[in-house]
Amino acid sequence: MSFIPSRYSAVFTKYMQGFVPKFFRTLREGYSFKDFKRDCVAGLTVAIIALPLSMALAIASGTTPDRGLFTAIVAGFLISFLGGSRFQIGGPTGAFVVVIYNIIAQYGYDGLAVATMMAGAMLMLAGFFKLGSLIKYIPYPVVTGFTAGIAVIIFSSQIKDLFGLQMESVPAEFIDKWIAFFKAAPTVGLAATGVAFACLAIIVFLRKFRPSYPGFLISVVVGSVCVALLDLPIDTIGSKFGGIPSGLPTPALPAFSLDTAMRLFPSAFTIAFLAGIESLLSAVVADGMSGDRHLSNCELVAEGAGNIASVIFGGVPATGAIARTAANIRAGAYSSVAGMMHAVFLLLFMIFFAPLAAYVPLASLAAVLVMVAWNMSGFERIRLLMSAQAGDRLTMIVTFLLTVFVDLNTAIEVGVVMACLIFMHRMSMSFAVENNVMLSDENKDERLDSPDFVGALPDGVATFKISGPLFFGAASRLTDFFDNQPNPPKVVILRMGSVPMMDATAVTILTDFIQRCRARGAKLIVANAKKQPKNVLKWQIVKLRLNTSVAWAASFRRALELAETFVEPTEDKAA
C-alpha cells in the first residue's frame, strides 16, 4: 500500500476490513478436520435439496434444467467463498422466475446474460459504496406484496405440467394464461395428475412427520421410478430437453450491444434489487438461527461476483436462498465451507448421475414448485399485515395486484412510492401546532390550565409550540394556523424545542411565515431551536436579509422576557 499516502492508509485498511469474507475469517479462527466433516455433511444435505429445486426453478423460468444446476454450482460456490455470511447458500430462487421468464421471452438467453452481468455489477458497486444497510429500509408491505405475487405467478406457471395439459404454448399474461388453461381442461392427463399429486402428498407428509428427510428429492425419485417402471405417458426432462450434460460448459461472454443494455437496464435493476433483498434477508435469518453476524456489504459484493460468474458459465441469476440456508444450519454447518461443498457435491451429481436426470417427470418438478410457491406466499405475514393500518394493507394489496397483473418493475416502483407517501402523511400527522401553550421548559410541573401562569402572557404576544419533524408535508399547517388568528399579535414566540429537523421546503415555508409576520408588524422570537433547524433557518434568514425580523432565545422563559421588551414601548406610547 505504498502508493496510498500514510494519512489515508489507516482509513483504507479499516474500509477494506468490511470486505474480508467469512471464509477467511473462519480460517484465522482455526479450522479443524472435525469442522470440515461437519461442513461436508451439511453441504451434502443441502445439495440433495438443491438438486431437484435448481432444475425445477430453471424450467419454470423458461430455460433448460441444466442452467439451474450451473447456477447452483458456480454462483453457489462463489457466494459462499466470498460472502459476508457464514452459512449463506446461494443459487436460483423463486423470486427470479418471473423476471427471467420475461427477459428470455423478449431477448433470449443472451439478453438475460447481459442483464444479469449488469445486475452483478450493480450489486458489487452497492457493496463497495456500503449501501447494504439501506436494504433494510425497503417497506415490509412491499416485500410481502411482491413475494406473494411471485408465488401466485409460479403456481400458475406449473398448471400445465401439474395436470398434464396438452398445450402448444402457454400465454405470458396472467389472465390469458388462465383462460388458456380452462380451454385446455378437456386434455387433462390422468397419469401426470396422479404423479404430481402423489409427489405433493409425499412432500407434505415428510415435512410434517419426517422434516429431516429430503422431501423434494424423495418425491422426485419416487415419481421418476413410477414413470420408468409403468411406462407412463408423461413428459420428462429427457423427452422435453434431451437430458442434462455431465459437467460445466466452457465459459463464454454473452453478445453485448449498448442498445440492448439500455433496454435491459430496468430488468437488470430488478434482478439486483431482488438479489440484494433476498440475500440480506437470508443472512438475517441465518444470524438469528446461529447467533452469528453477517457483513452486509461484503455479502452484496459476493452476490454480484456470483451472478457475473453464473452467466459466464451458462447459468441464471442467483441469490441467497432462505430455505436452503436454514437447512444448512440445521444440518450442522460450521462455516462457509458447507456452502462451497454443496456446490462441489452438485457438480459430482452432474458428472456421475446426469443420465438419470432424463427420467425425471416434469409433473414431479411441478409439484416441487407448487410447494415452493406455497412457502413463498407467506400467508402468516399477509394475515398479520391485514390487521395493520389501512395504508400498509393498501400498499401490500396494490403491490400484489401489480405483480400479478402488470409486471414486477411497476409493482416495486409503485409500492415503494406508495409506502413513502403514506409514511410522509403519517409524519405530517405527528406534527402539531399548539397556540398559546405556556408550559415552560424549566417548569414542566406547572399546569397548562393554571390561571396565574396563563395570565402572565403579555398582551399582544402569541405563542406557538410545534412538535415533530417540520418537513414539507407538515410545514404549511403553521402558516394556515397563523392566518386564522383574528387579531394579529405584535410578538410571535415560536417554540421549536420539539422539532428535530427541517428540510428545504420547511425552511422555505417558515421563511414565508417570517415575512408574513414582518408584513403585519409582528416580531418573531424563535425559542429553544435545536442545532439542525437553527442552522438551516439562520442561513436562510441571513440570505434573505430578515435578520432584524427574528430574535433568538435559548428558552421559553427568555423568549417571554424578550417579548415584554418588544411590546412595552408600544404600550407606553399608547398610554
VENMO-V816537 format. One record per pair of residues at least 6 apart in sequence whose C-alpha atoms are under 7 Angstrom apart, sorted by the first residue. I is the first residue (numbers start at 1). J is the second residue. If there is no record, write none. Layout:
i->(I | I)
j->(J | J)
This chain:
i->(18 | 18 | 19 | 21 | 21 | 21 | 21 | 22 | 22 | 22 | 22 | 22 | 23 | 23 | 26 | 35 | 38 | 38 | 38 | 39 | 39 | 39 | 39 | 39 | 40 | 40 | 42 | 42 | 42 | 42 | 42 | 43 | 43 | 43 | 43 | 43 | 44 | 44 | 45 | 46 | 46 | 46 | 46 | 47 | 47 | 47 | 48 | 48 | 49 | 49 | 49 | 51 | 52 | 52 | 54 | 54 | 54 | 54 | 55 | 55 | 55 | 55 | 56 | 56 | 56 | 57 | 57 | 57 | 57 | 57 | 58 | 58 | 58 | 58 | 59 | 60 | 60 | 61 | 61 | 61 | 61 | 62 | 64 | 66 | 67 | 67 | 67 | 68 | 68 | 68 | 70 | 70 | 70 | 70 | 70 | 71 | 71 | 71 | 71 | 71 | 71 | 72 | 72 | 72 | 72 | 73 | 73 | 73 | 73 | 74 | 74 | 75 | 75 | 75 | 75 | 75 | 75 | 75 | 76 | 76 | 76 | 76 | 76 | 76 | 77 | 77 | 77 | 78 | 78 | 79 | 79 | 79 | 79 | 80 | 80 | 80 | 80 | 80 | 81 | 81 | 82 | 83 | 83 | 83 | 84 | 84 | 84 | 84 | 84 | 85 | 85 | 85 | 85 | 86 | 86 | 87 | 87 | 87 | 87 | 87 | 87 | 87 | 88 | 88 | 88 | 88 | 89 | 89 | 89 | 89 | 89 | 90 | 90 | 90 | 90 | 91 | 91 | 91 | 91 | 92 | 92 | 92 | 93 | 93 | 93 | 95 | 95 | 98 | 100 | 103 | 103 | 104 | 104 | 110 | 110 | 113 | 113 | 114 | 114 | 114 | 115 | 115 | 115 | 115 | 116 | 116 | 116 | 116 | 116 | 117 | 117 | 118 | 119 | 119 | 119 | 119 | 120 | 120 | 120 | 120 | 120 | 120 | 121 | 122 | 123 | 123 | 123 | 123 | 123 | 124 | 124 | 124 | 126 | 126 | 127 | 127 | 127 | 127 | 128 | 130 | 131 | 132 | 132 | 132 | 133 | 135 | 139 | 139 | 141 | 141 | 141 | 142 | 142 | 142 | 142 | 142 | 142 | 144 | 145 | 145 | 145 | 145 | 146 | 146 | 146 | 146 | 147 | 147 | 148 | 148 | 148 | 148 | 149 | 149 | 149 | 150 | 151 | 151 | 151 | 151 | 152 | 153 | 154 | 155 | 155 | 158 | 161 | 161 | 161 | 162 | 162 | 162 | 162 | 162 | 162 | 163 | 163 | 163 | 163 | 164 | 164 | 164 | 164 | 165 | 165 | 165 | 165 | 165 | 166 | 166 | 167 | 170 | 171 | 174 | 174 | 191 | 191 | 191 | 192 | 192 | 195 | 195 | 195 | 196 | 196 | 196 | 196 | 199 | 199 | 199 | 199 | 199 | 200 | 202 | 202 | 203 | 203 | 203 | 206 | 206 | 207 | 216 | 220 | 220 | 220 | 223 | 223 | 224 | 224 | 224 | 228 | 234 | 235 | 235 | 236 | 236 | 236 | 236 | 236 | 237 | 237 | 237 | 237 | 237 | 237 | 237 | 238 | 238 | 242 | 243 | 243 | 243 | 244 | 244 | 245 | 246 | 246 | 246 | 247 | 247 | 247 | 249 | 250 | 251 | 251 | 252 | 252 | 253 | 270 | 275 | 275 | 276 | 278 | 278 | 279 | 279 | 279 | 280 | 282 | 282 | 282 | 283 | 286 | 286 | 287 | 287 | 303 | 307 | 307 | 310 | 385 | 385 | 386 | 391 | 395 | 395 | 395 | 399 | 399 | 399 | 402 | 402 | 403 | 424 | 425 | 428 | 428 | 430 | 431 | 431 | 431 | 431 | 432 | 432 | 432 | 433 | 433 | 433 | 433 | 433 | 434 | 434 | 434 | 435 | 435 | 435 | 436 | 436 | 436 | 437 | 437 | 437 | 438 | 438 | 439 | 439 | 440 | 440 | 441 | 441 | 458 | 460 | 460 | 460 | 461 | 461 | 461 | 461 | 461 | 462 | 462 | 462 | 462 | 463 | 463 | 463 | 464 | 464 | 464 | 465 | 465 | 465 | 466 | 466 | 466 | 466 | 467 | 467 | 468 | 468 | 468 | 469 | 469 | 469 | 469 | 470 | 470 | 470 | 470 | 471 | 471 | 471 | 471 | 472 | 472 | 472 | 475 | 475 | 476 | 479 | 489 | 490 | 490 | 490 | 490 | 491 | 491 | 491 | 491 | 492 | 492 | 492 | 492 | 493 | 493 | 493 | 493 | 493 | 494 | 494 | 494 | 495 | 495 | 495 | 495 | 496 | 496 | 496 | 497 | 497 | 497 | 500 | 501 | 501 | 502 | 507 | 514 | 517 | 517 | 518 | 523 | 523 | 524 | 524 | 524 | 525 | 525 | 525 | 525 | 525 | 526 | 526 | 526 | 527 | 527 | 527 | 527 | 527 | 527 | 528 | 528 | 528 | 528 | 541 | 553)
j->(295 | 298 | 298 | 82 | 83 | 84 | 298 | 83 | 84 | 85 | 86 | 336 | 81 | 336 | 335 | 334 | 332 | 333 | 334 | 333 | 334 | 335 | 337 | 338 | 338 | 341 | 328 | 331 | 332 | 333 | 338 | 328 | 338 | 339 | 341 | 342 | 342 | 345 | 331 | 324 | 327 | 328 | 342 | 342 | 345 | 346 | 214 | 217 | 214 | 216 | 217 | 346 | 216 | 217 | 68 | 69 | 72 | 92 | 65 | 66 | 68 | 69 | 65 | 365 | 369 | 68 | 92 | 93 | 94 | 97 | 64 | 65 | 67 | 68 | 65 | 97 | 157 | 97 | 98 | 100 | 101 | 101 | 241 | 244 | 314 | 315 | 316 | 92 | 315 | 316 | 248 | 310 | 313 | 314 | 315 | 91 | 92 | 310 | 315 | 316 | 318 | 90 | 91 | 92 | 343 | 343 | 344 | 346 | 347 | 309 | 310 | 90 | 91 | 306 | 307 | 309 | 310 | 318 | 89 | 90 | 91 | 339 | 340 | 343 | 339 | 340 | 343 | 302 | 306 | 90 | 302 | 303 | 306 | 88 | 89 | 336 | 339 | 340 | 336 | 340 | 302 | 298 | 299 | 302 | 294 | 295 | 296 | 298 | 299 | 283 | 294 | 295 | 299 | 335 | 336 | 286 | 325 | 328 | 329 | 335 | 336 | 339 | 283 | 320 | 325 | 339 | 320 | 321 | 324 | 325 | 339 | 318 | 319 | 320 | 321 | 318 | 319 | 320 | 321 | 317 | 318 | 319 | 318 | 319 | 321 | 150 | 274 | 150 | 112 | 111 | 112 | 111 | 112 | 254 | 255 | 254 | 311 | 254 | 256 | 261 | 264 | 265 | 267 | 268 | 268 | 271 | 307 | 308 | 317 | 307 | 308 | 268 | 268 | 269 | 271 | 272 | 272 | 303 | 304 | 305 | 307 | 308 | 304 | 272 | 272 | 300 | 301 | 303 | 304 | 300 | 301 | 304 | 132 | 300 | 297 | 298 | 300 | 301 | 297 | 297 | 297 | 296 | 297 | 300 | 296 | 277 | 416 | 419 | 392 | 395 | 396 | 395 | 396 | 399 | 412 | 415 | 416 | 396 | 396 | 397 | 399 | 400 | 399 | 400 | 403 | 411 | 376 | 377 | 376 | 377 | 378 | 400 | 400 | 403 | 404 | 403 | 373 | 374 | 376 | 377 | 373 | 404 | 373 | 370 | 373 | 366 | 362 | 363 | 366 | 192 | 193 | 196 | 363 | 366 | 367 | 188 | 189 | 192 | 193 | 188 | 189 | 192 | 193 | 184 | 185 | 187 | 188 | 189 | 184 | 187 | 184 | 177 | 177 | 404 | 405 | 232 | 233 | 234 | 234 | 363 | 223 | 363 | 364 | 363 | 364 | 366 | 367 | 219 | 220 | 223 | 364 | 367 | 367 | 215 | 219 | 215 | 216 | 219 | 213 | 215 | 215 | 368 | 360 | 364 | 365 | 361 | 364 | 359 | 360 | 361 | 359 | 361 | 361 | 362 | 358 | 359 | 360 | 361 | 362 | 243 | 357 | 358 | 359 | 360 | 361 | 362 | 358 | 359 | 358 | 355 | 357 | 358 | 354 | 357 | 354 | 350 | 351 | 354 | 347 | 350 | 351 | 313 | 313 | 312 | 313 | 312 | 313 | 312 | 409 | 318 | 319 | 300 | 319 | 320 | 319 | 320 | 321 | 296 | 320 | 321 | 322 | 294 | 325 | 326 | 293 | 294 | 319 | 317 | 318 | 316 | 392 | 393 | 393 | 422 | 415 | 418 | 419 | 411 | 412 | 415 | 410 | 411 | 411 | 473 | 473 | 473 | 474 | 468 | 467 | 468 | 469 | 474 | 466 | 467 | 468 | 464 | 465 | 466 | 467 | 478 | 464 | 465 | 466 | 463 | 464 | 465 | 462 | 463 | 464 | 463 | 464 | 465 | 448 | 454 | 446 | 448 | 556 | 557 | 555 | 556 | 564 | 489 | 490 | 491 | 489 | 490 | 491 | 492 | 563 | 489 | 491 | 492 | 493 | 492 | 493 | 494 | 493 | 494 | 495 | 494 | 495 | 496 | 495 | 496 | 498 | 499 | 498 | 499 | 498 | 499 | 500 | 499 | 500 | 501 | 502 | 499 | 501 | 502 | 506 | 502 | 503 | 505 | 506 | 503 | 505 | 506 | 506 | 509 | 509 | 513 | 522 | 521 | 522 | 523 | 567 | 522 | 523 | 524 | 563 | 522 | 523 | 524 | 525 | 524 | 525 | 526 | 527 | 559 | 525 | 526 | 527 | 526 | 527 | 528 | 556 | 527 | 528 | 529 | 528 | 529 | 530 | 530 | 532 | 533 | 533 | 537 | 524 | 523 | 524 | 549 | 549 | 550 | 549 | 550 | 551 | 550 | 551 | 552 | 553 | 559 | 551 | 552 | 553 | 552 | 553 | 554 | 555 | 556 | 559 | 553 | 554 | 555 | 556 | 547 | 559)
